[in-house]
Amino acid sequence: MRLLQIIMPEDALRQIEIRLSEAEVLFKRRLDWLTSGSRRLCGVLSDRRVCLVVDLQSSDRQQFELFIDMVACLLQEQVSQLSLFNILWYIELTEVLSRGSSKIKRHDTII
């Protein structure tokens, strides 16, 4: 291990301290954003086309209500940024709700 001694003017050190503090604030904001709402549960939807597959065979009522809250949060926060979105529900009886994905329009209101 080497020990280096750096001599700098005090104002240069203050500028470095300010920049590091600003970077810390930005990192904290980004971390808060990444761990809030639907991103905490689902991650960040980074693709333009998303299909959500849901297995509801063994869900109890409380788990189902939590899941619906999570999906509502996901739709409000992230789906408006997508070009195509689809949800596939798997229960005992398979039923087709739509033959294709839904195109997302900016003026659509989701939930």
Secondary structure as the mmCIF struct_conf table of DSSP 4:
data_model
#
loop_
_struct_conf.conf_type_id
_struct_conf.id
_struct_conf.beg_label_comp_id
_struct_conf.beg_label_asym_id
_struct_conf.beg_label_seq_id
_struct_conf.end_label_comp_id
_struct_conf.end_label_asym_id
_struct_conf.end_label_seq_id
HELX_RH_AL_P HELX_RH_AL_P1 GLU A 10 LEU A 34
TURN_TY1_P TURN_TY1_P1 THR A 35 THR A 35
BEND BEND1 SER A 36 SER A 36
HELX_RH_AL_P HELX_RH_AL_P2 GLY A 37 CYS A 42
BEND BEND2 ASP A 47 ARG A 48
STRN STRN1 ARG A 49 ASP A 55
TURN_TY1_P TURN_TY1_P2 GLN A 57 SER A 58
HELX_RH_AL_P HELX_RH_AL_P3 ARG A 61 GLU A 77
TURN_TY1_P TURN_TY1_P3 GLN A 78 GLN A 78
HELX_RH_3T_P HELX_RH_3T_P1 VAL A 79 GLN A 81
BEND BEND3 SER A 83 SER A 83
STRN STRN2 LEU A 84 TYR A 90
BEND BEND4 ILE A 91 LEU A 93
BEND BEND5 LEU A 97 LEU A 97
BEND BEND6 ARG A 99 GLY A 100
HELX_LH_PP_P HELX_LH_PP_P1 SER A 101 SER A 101
STRN STRN3 SER A 102 LYS A 103
HELX_LH_PP_P HELX_LH_PP_P2 ILE A 104 ILE A 104
TURN_TY1_P TURN_TY1_P4 ARG A 106 HIS A 107
#
